[in-house]
Amino acid sequence: MDHGNNRDNAEQSLQVTRLLTRKHALNQSRLEARQERTDAAPGEVLLKLDRFALTTNNVTYAAFGDAMHYWQFFPTGQEEWGHMPVWGFADVVDSGVPGVAPGERFYGYFPIASHLRMQPERVTARGFYDGSEHRKTLTSAYNQYTRVSNDAAYASALENYQMLYRPLFITSFMLADFLEDNRFFGASRLVVSSASSKTAYGTAFCLRDIPGVSLAAVTSERNRAFVQGLGCYREVVTYDTLETLATGEPTLYVDFSGDEALRARVHHHFGSALVYDCFAGSAQNTGFLRDTGLPGPRPEFYFAPVQIRKRNADWGPEGVNQRFNAAQRAFIDYVKAPANGWLTLIEEQGFGAAQERIASLVAGASEPKAGYVVRLP
Ligand SMILES: NC(=O)c1ccc[n+]([C@@H]2O[C@H](COP(=O)([O-])OP(=O)(O)OC[C@H]3O[C@@H](n4cnc5c(N)ncnc54)[C@H](OP(=O)(O)O)[C@@H]3O)[C@@H](O)[C@H]2O)c1
């Protein structure tokens, strides 16, 4: 496309649809459509979102949208409404940036919208970073877009698995590594809450062959059978029966639920056997980690980028990539095999389906075995 004087004449005939989420009632959303230019300005790329995944993690981005700046990645200009971030694949429609061509496909962090305009910088064979002014101060991992044609971990047949698991499995992999790196803080047993979540069982998968530690799952009654069927936790209890877990061995709590009352019960039940409390997720809570004066170790917030930085220094970025890609490939190969019974992919179409799916995730009504992905028209 011509990026010279003719730009001013570009047709305003591109319909851009955006799904907006009510910031303080995450089950509520609305669609907004507007006409935009069909071309990209110099220095800009215009991408069309093709498919994305939805899990509880996306709801957590929204729940902590203000506090952790997740709403700032894709501003809506409307105080009450935010753009929930998702991971997915998008195709370049038009480009005003050398090195990024129309038709190319990228993996990354997107708003739930038909299109997104970005201002690529640090363009390399691997991809680019969105250098838009409002994103400059935000965590750079989310500003990075990967060119699928040059991604060693990419396979077109695995796109649904990649967008569903990659953002979670990076945490699973790095959390497992962080715990092992610290010799489990002396624990021989890990107690994992919201054990049915993909991030939790991804962590369990990474730890499956580590000698000297066993895993106990804590989950809801409705998800107990699924968690038992996973086979990666030695013990499975429900939230009601947490106190049936024995207290005789050094225990580490890996918390994906964020549930404050549950955390208090864990501390009181395990008492001096509790050696470390790792706060890794908030599947059931939108509150912050507070010091509530619990006995035992202070809950420690886990943030994957910290361990990634450490391993980049230890192994080099290429070493980290290679290890991560190999682990993720083994994990995806395992979950996608129907015989293992870990995952049923559910591919839905369009913004309306996304709205319903988000409301159901917010209500905690998702099926743990389901992997929800949405294709846009
Ligand atoms: N620290 C990090 O860097 C990082 C990175 C990725 C993900 N995470 C966090 O890990 C958590 C799990 O995310 P995911 O995407 O893996 O989840 P997921 O696969 O969608 O799993 C959802 C599970 O969470 C529990 N749950 C979800 N919503 C609930 C609700 N409204 N009420 C009660 N229970 C609910 C249920 O587990 P049970 O029945 O077993 O409780 C459910 O099976 C999220 O909080 C996410 O933010 C953290």
PDBQT file of the ligand as one rigid body, heavy atoms in Angstrom, charges set to zero:
ROOT
HETATM    1  N1  LIG A 401       1.967 -15.972  38.758  1.00  0.00    +0.000 N 
HETATM    2  C1  LIG A 401       1.912 -16.038  37.426  1.00  0.00    +0.000 C 
HETATM    3  O1  LIG A 401       2.805 -15.531  36.760  1.00  0.00    +0.000 OA
HETATM    4  C2  LIG A 401       0.761 -16.751  36.762  1.00  0.00    +0.000 A 
HETATM    5  C3  LIG A 401       0.825 -17.123  35.420  1.00  0.00    +0.000 A 
HETATM    6  C4  LIG A 401      -0.215 -17.859  34.849  1.00  0.00    +0.000 A 
HETATM    7  C5  LIG A 401      -1.335 -18.149  35.623  1.00  0.00    +0.000 A 
HETATM    8  N2  LIG A 401      -1.370 -17.737  36.920  1.00  0.00    +0.000 N 
HETATM    9  C6  LIG A 401      -2.556 -17.939  37.744  1.00  0.00    +0.000 C 
HETATM   10  O2  LIG A 401      -2.927 -19.274  37.904  1.00  0.00    +0.000 OA
HETATM   11  C7  LIG A 401      -4.333 -19.343  38.145  1.00  0.00    +0.000 C 
HETATM   12  C8  LIG A 401      -4.952 -20.422  37.264  1.00  0.00    +0.000 C 
HETATM   13  O3  LIG A 401      -5.071 -19.974  35.943  1.00  0.00    +0.000 OA
HETATM   14  P1  LIG A 401      -5.374 -20.976  34.723  1.00  0.00    +0.000 P 
HETATM   15  O4  LIG A 401      -5.566 -20.110  33.530  1.00  0.00    +0.000 OA
HETATM   16  O5  LIG A 401      -4.361 -22.055  34.726  1.00  0.00    +0.000 OA
HETATM   17  O6  LIG A 401      -6.794 -21.557  35.190  1.00  0.00    +0.000 OA
HETATM   18  P2  LIG A 401      -7.767 -22.627  34.488  1.00  0.00    +0.000 P 
HETATM   19  O7  LIG A 401      -7.035 -23.679  33.778  1.00  0.00    +0.000 OA
HETATM   20  O8  LIG A 401      -8.827 -21.865  33.776  1.00  0.00    +0.000 OA
HETATM   21  O9  LIG A 401      -8.353 -23.328  35.801  1.00  0.00    +0.000 OA
HETATM   22  C9  LIG A 401      -9.375 -22.827  36.533  1.00  0.00    +0.000 C 
HETATM   23  C10 LIG A 401      -9.464 -23.515  37.902  1.00  0.00    +0.000 C 
HETATM   24  O10 LIG A 401      -9.368 -22.513  38.896  1.00  0.00    +0.000 OA
HETATM   25  C11 LIG A 401     -10.412 -22.682  39.882  1.00  0.00    +0.000 C 
HETATM   26  N3  LIG A 401     -11.363 -21.582  39.646  1.00  0.00    +0.000 N 
HETATM   27  C12 LIG A 401     -11.387 -20.761  38.591  1.00  0.00    +0.000 A 
HETATM   28  N4  LIG A 401     -12.335 -19.825  38.692  1.00  0.00    +0.000 NA
HETATM   29  C13 LIG A 401     -12.914 -20.017  39.854  1.00  0.00    +0.000 A 
HETATM   30  C14 LIG A 401     -13.966 -19.346  40.535  1.00  0.00    +0.000 A 
HETATM   31  N5  LIG A 401     -14.586 -18.257  40.033  1.00  0.00    +0.000 N 
HETATM   32  N6  LIG A 401     -14.340 -19.840  41.717  1.00  0.00    +0.000 NA
HETATM   33  C15 LIG A 401     -13.723 -20.910  42.221  1.00  0.00    +0.000 A 
HETATM   34  N7  LIG A 401     -12.692 -21.559  41.615  1.00  0.00    +0.000 NA
HETATM   35  C16 LIG A 401     -12.307 -21.121  40.444  1.00  0.00    +0.000 A 
HETATM   36  C17 LIG A 401     -10.950 -24.065  39.603  1.00  0.00    +0.000 C 
HETATM   37  O11 LIG A 401     -10.021 -24.976  40.213  1.00  0.00    +0.000 OA
HETATM   38  P3  LIG A 401     -10.270 -25.855  41.553  1.00  0.00    +0.000 P 
HETATM   39  O12 LIG A 401     -11.654 -26.383  41.495  1.00  0.00    +0.000 OA
HETATM   40  O13 LIG A 401      -9.201 -26.887  41.449  1.00  0.00    +0.000 OA
HETATM   41  O14 LIG A 401     -10.038 -24.889  42.683  1.00  0.00    +0.000 OA
HETATM   42  C18 LIG A 401     -10.805 -24.169  38.102  1.00  0.00    +0.000 C 
HETATM   43  O15 LIG A 401     -10.782 -25.491  37.622  1.00  0.00    +0.000 OA
HETATM   44  C19 LIG A 401      -4.872 -17.942  37.826  1.00  0.00    +0.000 C 
HETATM   45  O16 LIG A 401      -5.098 -17.204  39.014  1.00  0.00    +0.000 OA
HETATM   46  C20 LIG A 401      -3.749 -17.316  37.072  1.00  0.00    +0.000 C 
HETATM   47  O17 LIG A 401      -3.723 -15.923  37.173  1.00  0.00    +0.000 OA
HETATM   48  C21 LIG A 401      -0.344 -17.038  37.490  1.00  0.00    +0.000 A 
ENDROOT
TORSDOF 0
